[in-house]
Amino acid sequence: MDDLDLRTSSKPSTPQLRKYPRVRVSAPFPCSMARVGRMKKGTAEQGLGIVYDVSTKGARVMTEAVITPGDRIAMRLRLPDQATSMVIESATVRWGKEHTYGVEFEGLSPTVNKHLHNFIIHLSQPRPALTV
């Protein structure tokens, strides 16, 4: 048994708190968003963002749009290698810090849910190591 085996076997595993696995996107992709419902005075109605992490239930998005936790937004995501954008009609901003926000998707259509699920499976598969 080498040092690596000792470190991994003696260290207690950290429990996975997420109910739905989230994957980091190797090439962040753009999204657009628009506020749903009542507008706050002096805030932008829509904005653009970049998706860094995604799951079937939400995403981590960086944007300069003026949104705050609790806001409801609609989003358009264009996954890499996807011909058209998919529409997420309702999402709630759950947290925010320095222009980065956690967004929870709500009531996804079966088609959008399937696209996200397939995208996450694709990203989760091991890739062959590059040889030099």
C-alpha positions as CSV (number, residue, x, y, z in Angstrom):
1,M,0.0,0.0,0.0
2,D,1.5,3.4,-1.0
3,D,1.0,6.8,0.6
4,L,-1.9,7.6,-1.8
5,D,-3.8,4.5,-0.7
6,L,-3.3,5.5,3.0
7,R,-4.5,9.0,2.4
8,T,-7.6,7.9,0.6
9,S,-8.6,5.0,2.8
10,S,-8.1,6.7,6.1
11,K,-9.9,9.9,5.2
12,P,-13.6,9.8,5.9
13,S,-15.6,10.3,2.7
14,T,-17.5,13.6,2.5
15,P,-21.2,13.0,2.1
16,Q,-22.8,14.2,-1.1
17,L,-25.4,16.8,-0.1
18,R,-26.7,17.5,-3.6
19,K,-29.7,15.4,-4.5
20,Y,-29.0,16.0,-8.2
21,P,-25.4,15.8,-9.5
22,R,-23.9,19.0,-10.7
23,V,-21.1,19.0,-13.3
24,R,-18.6,21.7,-14.1
25,V,-18.8,22.7,-17.7
26,S,-15.4,22.5,-19.4
27,A,-16.3,25.2,-21.8
28,P,-18.7,27.7,-20.2
29,F,-21.6,28.6,-22.4
30,P,-23.8,31.7,-22.7
31,C,-27.4,32.1,-21.5
32,S,-29.9,34.9,-21.5
33,M,-32.3,35.7,-18.7
34,A,-35.4,37.9,-18.1
35,R,-37.2,38.7,-14.9
36,V,-40.6,37.0,-14.5
37,G,-43.3,38.8,-12.6
38,R,-43.1,42.2,-11.0
39,M,-40.1,44.4,-11.9
40,K,-38.1,46.3,-9.3
41,K,-37.8,50.0,-10.0
42,G,-34.6,50.9,-11.7
43,T,-33.5,47.3,-12.5
44,A,-32.8,45.8,-15.9
45,E,-35.5,43.6,-17.4
46,Q,-33.1,41.1,-19.0
47,G,-29.4,40.2,-19.2
48,L,-26.8,37.8,-20.5
49,G,-24.8,35.4,-18.5
50,I,-22.3,32.5,-18.6
51,V,-23.1,29.1,-17.2
52,Y,-20.2,27.4,-15.3
53,D,-22.0,24.5,-13.5
54,V,-25.2,22.8,-14.4
55,S,-27.5,20.0,-13.2
56,T,-31.0,18.9,-14.1
57,K,-32.3,21.2,-11.4
58,G,-30.2,24.3,-11.6
59,A,-27.0,26.1,-12.6
60,R,-24.3,28.5,-11.4
61,V,-24.3,31.6,-13.6
62,M,-22.1,34.6,-13.8
63,T,-23.9,37.8,-15.0
64,E,-23.9,41.5,-14.6
65,A,-27.7,41.5,-14.7
66,V,-29.3,43.0,-11.5
67,I,-30.8,39.9,-9.9
68,T,-31.1,39.0,-6.2
69,P,-32.0,35.8,-4.3
70,G,-35.7,35.2,-4.5
71,D,-36.1,36.7,-8.0
72,R,-37.9,34.6,-10.5
73,I,-36.4,34.5,-14.0
74,A,-36.8,32.8,-17.4
75,M,-33.7,31.6,-19.1
76,R,-32.5,30.6,-22.5
77,L,-29.6,28.1,-22.5
78,R,-27.7,27.1,-25.6
79,L,-25.7,24.0,-24.7
80,P,-22.5,23.3,-26.7
81,D,-23.3,21.5,-30.0
82,Q,-27.0,22.4,-29.7
83,A,-28.6,23.9,-32.8
84,T,-31.2,26.0,-30.9
85,S,-31.6,27.4,-27.4
86,M,-33.8,25.7,-24.9
87,V,-36.2,27.7,-22.8
88,I,-36.5,27.4,-19.1
89,E,-39.7,29.3,-18.3
90,S,-39.2,29.6,-14.6
91,A,-36.2,29.6,-12.3
92,T,-35.6,31.1,-8.9
93,V,-32.3,32.8,-7.9
94,R,-31.3,31.0,-4.7
95,W,-28.0,32.7,-3.8
96,G,-25.7,35.3,-5.1
97,K,-22.1,36.5,-4.5
98,E,-20.1,39.0,-6.6
99,H,-22.1,38.6,-9.9
100,T,-22.3,34.8,-9.5
101,Y,-25.7,33.2,-8.8
102,G,-27.2,29.9,-8.1
103,V,-30.4,29.3,-10.0
104,E,-32.9,26.6,-9.4
105,F,-34.9,25.4,-12.4
106,E,-38.7,24.9,-11.9
107,G,-41.2,22.9,-13.9
108,L,-38.9,21.9,-16.7
109,S,-40.6,20.5,-19.8
110,P,-39.8,16.8,-20.5
111,T,-37.8,17.8,-23.6
112,V,-35.6,20.3,-21.7
113,N,-35.2,17.9,-18.8
114,K,-34.0,15.2,-21.3
115,H,-31.6,17.5,-23.0
116,L,-30.0,18.6,-19.7
117,H,-29.9,15.0,-18.4
118,N,-28.1,13.8,-21.6
119,F,-25.7,16.8,-21.5
120,I,-24.8,15.9,-17.9
121,I,-24.3,12.3,-18.7
122,H,-22.0,13.3,-21.6
123,L,-19.9,15.6,-19.4
124,S,-19.7,13.0,-16.6
125,Q,-18.2,10.3,-18.8
126,P,-14.4,9.8,-18.4
127,R,-12.4,11.1,-21.3
128,P,-9.3,9.3,-22.6
129,A,-6.0,10.7,-21.3
130,L,-4.0,12.7,-23.8
131,T,-0.6,11.2,-24.6
132,V,2.4,13.3,-25.7
